[in-house]
Amino acid sequence: MVSEPTVAEATDRIYASLQADNADIDLHIATLKAALMRAGLKEAVFDPTRLVQNNRSGRKLMQAYFRQRGVTVKFSA
């Protein structure tokens, strides 16, 4: 039996996808959304230092893209 990925695993896959020029990003967002629902969480928290575009416009673009797919994104301090 294959276990469902945790929020941390789904988040790591998104970091890897962002590093790989957004390869399969929509699939990873859907996986993250499902993991958040299973964990009872409302939002995903990302470390801005691990992002490819770690500037304000890059973070805002990421938040908007994920919001369109039903995931609220916050960034750790």
C-alpha positions as CSV (number, residue, x, y, z in Angstrom):
1,M,0.0,0.0,0.0
2,V,1.3,3.4,-0.9
3,S,1.0,6.1,1.7
4,E,-0.2,9.5,0.9
5,P,2.6,12.2,1.1
6,T,2.7,14.5,4.1
7,V,2.6,18.3,3.9
8,A,6.4,18.4,4.3
9,E,7.0,15.9,1.5
10,A,4.6,17.7,-0.8
11,T,6.3,21.0,0.0
12,D,9.7,19.5,-0.8
13,R,8.4,18.2,-4.1
14,I,7.2,21.8,-4.9
15,Y,10.7,23.2,-4.1
16,A,12.2,20.6,-6.4
17,S,9.7,21.4,-9.2
18,L,10.4,25.1,-8.9
19,Q,14.1,24.4,-9.2
20,A,13.3,22.3,-12.3
21,D,11.6,25.2,-14.1
22,N,8.2,24.3,-12.7
23,A,8.1,20.7,-14.0
24,D,4.7,19.1,-13.0
25,I,4.0,22.0,-10.7
26,D,0.2,21.6,-11.0
27,L,0.4,18.0,-10.0
28,H,2.5,18.9,-7.0
29,I,0.1,21.7,-6.0
30,A,-2.8,19.2,-6.1
31,T,-0.8,16.8,-4.0
32,L,-0.1,19.6,-1.5
33,K,-3.7,20.6,-1.4
34,A,-4.8,17.0,-0.6
35,A,-2.1,16.7,2.1
36,L,-3.2,20.0,3.7
37,M,-6.8,18.8,3.8
38,R,-5.7,15.5,5.4
39,A,-3.7,17.4,8.0
40,G,-6.5,19.8,8.7
41,L,-4.4,22.8,7.7
42,K,-5.6,25.9,5.9
43,E,-2.3,27.2,4.4
44,A,1.1,26.0,3.2
45,V,4.2,27.7,4.6
46,F,7.3,28.0,2.4
47,D,10.8,29.1,3.2
48,P,11.5,32.1,0.9
49,T,15.3,31.3,0.9
50,R,14.5,28.1,-1.0
51,L,12.7,29.8,-3.8
52,V,14.1,30.5,-7.3
53,Q,12.5,33.9,-7.4
54,N,13.1,35.2,-3.8
55,N,11.9,38.7,-4.4
56,R,8.6,40.4,-3.7
57,S,7.2,39.9,-7.3
58,G,8.3,36.3,-7.3
59,R,6.6,35.6,-4.0
60,K,3.4,37.4,-5.1
61,L,3.3,35.5,-8.4
62,M,3.7,32.2,-6.5
63,Q,0.9,33.2,-4.0
64,A,-1.5,34.1,-6.9
65,Y,-0.7,31.0,-8.9
66,F,-1.3,28.7,-5.9
67,R,-4.4,30.7,-4.9
68,Q,-6.0,30.0,-8.3
69,R,-5.5,26.3,-7.5
70,G,-7.0,26.5,-4.1
71,V,-3.9,26.7,-1.9
72,T,-3.1,29.6,0.4
73,V,0.6,30.3,0.6
74,K,2.5,32.0,3.5
75,F,6.2,32.5,3.8
76,S,8.2,31.9,7.0
77,A,10.1,34.8,8.5
